Amino acid sequence: MVALGVLGLMVLLSLLAPFYAHHIAHTDPFRANVAGSFMLDGKTIDIMQPNDNPQHLGLTPAGPTWNPSAYMLGSDSQGRDVAARLLYGGRISLLISFAAAALCIVIASVVGILAGFFGGIVDMVLSRIMDIMWAVPVYLFAISLSIVTISDGLHLGPITLEADNLIIPIAIIALVYMPYAARPIRGRVMALRNADFVMAARSLGVPRWRILLVDILPNVASSIVVLAPLLAAFALLTESALSFLSIGVQAPTASWGTIIQDGEGLIYSRPMVAIAPGLAIVIVVVALNVLGDGLRDALDVRETSKRGA
């Protein structure tokens, strides 16, 4: 599958970030280097160059060289290698998006299965909690939680997380998308709880926990698998938005959102600083959505039977 190959390539490139920075580009993507220079085709080029526009004072970062060994995508306003930061930022952005999607799936599966299987007061309480969370727009909810935690970190009894801990954006993103994943799981479980094989298991005195694990969970697994790449795409977009607003990933850690923020002031002089991470986000999000559509078609029994007919 092409989407899976593209996604795998993006992950691989991000994992190779240290190799690229240390052995190919020979740069430190986290250290400012405004007074430095590099060699290109036998010429010495200053990383920060005089501004060509007489109406603007100061220095302009070096533009793209398209040479992997010498600031391939240029430098940012602090003289850091954009290409190396792009790869390092991919490690953080992809880690947060995949981890948030996995955590969201776990929480949503528990909530959706319990609400759909037990019904009654359990379903009413869990559904009302989801309705309250659903009433708040996702980004507004995520921004509000991020602002609360960004100033003083997160304190939960004996557990204390500093504001720059990656667990905080992972948990926030997982929480805000939980209702959107739990609802379809709940609906699937409600359709299964009165199925013949479940009723037969109940009549035989099979414990509820065994019915949930052996009969219900395997039959909702396909729905969970289809949701996973879509949640990862939403998580990536949300992390990038929060980091762009300085309430997600904190400096000096780089993510695609923070790199776009760094390039905001250079959008006219050195647009590649912001365009490169933006393009990376688009590629990954499209690949995840195509992968989700492919999984849905492959796991949908009705669609499969139609193609077979």
N, C-alpha and C positions, 0 to 999 in steps of 0.2 A: 504494500500500500504506500502510495507516494507521500501521503500526509504523515504517516509514521516515520518514513525515511527522512523527511524534512525536519520533523521534530527531533529525531535521533541525532541528526547532524548539528542542530542548534545546541543540543545538550552536550554533544562531544566537543564542539568548539569552545563552549563555556568551560568545560572541564580542563581544556588545554590552555587556559588563560595563563597559569604560571609559566608553562613552557614557552609560550609566545613572548611574554614580557621579559623573561630572563635570558632566553637563548636566541631569540630572533630579533626582537625590537631592542633588547638591552635597555629597558627603561623601568622606572619605578612608578607605576600608575597612581600611587597614593602620596607621592612627594612632590611638592611644588618645585618648579624648575624654570622660573621666569628669566633667569640670567644665563641659561644654558644654550647649547647649540648642538647640531648634529651634522654628520657628513652625508651628502647626497651627490653621487656622480662626481666625486672628487672636490666638491665645493662645500664650504662651511656655511651653514644656514642657521641664523639665530632663531630660537624657538619663539621669541616675542619680537615682532618686527614693527618698524615705524608705520603709523597709519597713513595710507595713501590719500585719504580724504582730508583736505586742509580744514574742513569744518569740524573735524573731530580730533581731539588731542589724545595722547596716550599711545599705547602699543596694541597691536593686533596679533593674536596667536597665529602661528604658522598654519598654512592651509594643507589640505591633503597632498601627499606625495605619490600615493598609490604604489608605494614601495613597502613591502611588509617589514623590511629591516630598518625603516626610517620614518616614523610618524606617518603611517600609511593613511590615516584619516585626519591627520593634523593634530593640533594641540588645543586645549581649552584655555580659559583665561588665566589659569595658574601654571601653564606650561606643561601639563600632564598629557601623556599619550592617550588620545581618544580611543584608538583601536584597542589598546590594552585594557582601558577602563570599560570599554564596551563588553569585552569578554568576561572580565571580573564581575561587572554588573549583571551579566546574564546568569552567572552562578547564583547570585543572591535572589534575583527576580524569579528564576525558575524554581529555586529551592522553596521560596515563600509560596509561590502559586501551587506547586505540587503538594507541599506539606499542608497548606490551608485546605486544598481540595480533599486530601485524605482525611484530615481531622473533621471536616464538614460532613463527609460521607459517613464516618463512624457515628458522629452525634446524630445526624439525620436518620440513619438507619435504626438506631436504638429508639429514638423518639417516634419515628413513623411506624415501626413494627409494634411497639407497645401500644400506641394509640389505636392502630388499626385492628390489632388482635384482641385486646381486652375490651375496647369500647367503653360505654358507660361513663362513669366519673373520670376514669383515666383519660379517655379520649377527649372529654369536655375540657378538662384542665389543660392538657397539652395543646389542644387545638386553640384555646383562647390565648395561651402564651404565644403561639405562632401567629395568631391574628394580630396581636399587639405589635409584635416585631415586624410583621408584614405591612402594617399601616405606615411605618416610617420608611421613606425612600432609602434605598441601600446606601448610596453615597453619603447622604446626610447622617444616617445612623453610624456609618464607619468613621466619618469625620468627627462626629461628637465623641465617640469612644476613644478615638486617637488623641484628641485634644485633652481629654481627661487624664490619659495615661502618659502623655508625652512630657509633661512638666515634672512629675514626681515618680514616674514608673508605676508599677502595679504591685499592690500589697494585698495578699490573700492569706491572712493568718501568718503562719511561719514562712510562707513563700513570698519572696521579694524579687521582683524583676526590674532591672534598671530600664530607663527609657529607651536605651539603644539595643535592648535585647530583641532578637528577631522573633522570639516566641510571641511577643505582643502583637505585631501585625498579623502573624499567622493566626493567632486566636481570634482577633477581631474580625478578620475576613471570613474565617470559618463560621463564626457566630452569626454574622449578618446574612449569610447565604443559607444557613441551616433550614429556615422555613421553606425555602424554594426547593430544597431537595427532599425534605421530610414529607411534604404534601403528596407528591406522586407515589412515594413509597407507602405511605399510609393508605392511599386509595387502592394500591395493588394488594396490600395485605387484607383490606376489608373485602375485596373480591375473592380472596383465597380462603378466608376463615370459615366459610360455609361450603367449601368444595367437598366433594364426596370423600376424597382421601383424608381430609382433615377430620371430617365427621366420623369416618371409620376409625381413625386413630383415637378419637375421644371416646368412642363407644367401647374400645378395647382397654380403656383406662390408662392410656399413655400419658405421662406427665406433660404439663403445659410447656415446660422448658424444652423438653425433647421435641415436641411438636414445632415449637418455634425454630429450633436449630436444625432439625432434620427435614421437616415438611415445608415450613414457610420460607425460611431464609434462602434455600437453594432456588426457590421459584421467584424470588424477587431479586436474585443476584444479577440477572440480565439488566433489569432497570437500573440497578446501582452502577453497573459497569458503564452503561450508556451515559449516565449523569457525570461520571468522573472527569472526562476530558472537557466537558462544557463548564463544569465548576472551576477547573484549572484555568480556563480561558478568562472567566469572570474574575477569578482571583488575581490573575496577572494584570488585568486592566485596573482593578481596584488598588493593588499595591502600587502600580505606577502613578496613579492619581494621588494617592496619599503621600508618596515620596516626593512627587512634584510640588506638593503643598507644604513640604518640610514637616509632615506629621506621620511619616511612615519610617522608612529606613533612614537612620541618622548618620551624618558624617562622622568619621571619614569613610565609612562603608559606602560602596558604590552600588547602585542598582540602576536599571534603565530609567526609572522615574527621576532619580537624582541627577543623572547625566543630562536628561532633557531640561531639567531646571538649570543646570550649569550652562547649557547652550542657549537659554532664553535671551540673554543679553547679547549673544553673538549671532542671532538669527539672520541678520543682514550681511555681516562681514564674514562669518564662518558658519554657515547653516548646517554643515555636516555634523557639527557637535550635537545638534538636536535631532537631525534627520536620521542619523545612523541608529540610535536606540529606538526611535519611533518606528523605523522600518523593521527592526528586529521584533518589536512587539506585534506589529501587524502580521508578520510571517508566522510567528508562533500561535497567535490567536486564530488565524485562518486555518493553520494545520490542525489545531485542536478541534475546531468546529467541524472540519471535514472528517477528522478521525471519529468524532462523536456520531456524525451522520452515517459513516460506514459501519460502526459498531451497531447502531440502531437497526440498520437494514440487515446486517448479518445475524443479529440475535432475535429479530422479529419473525416469529414462526409463520405468521400470515403472509408477510412479504416473501419469505423464502418459499412457501408453498405455491404462491402465485408465479414466481419465476420458474419453479419446477414444472408447473402445469404448462 
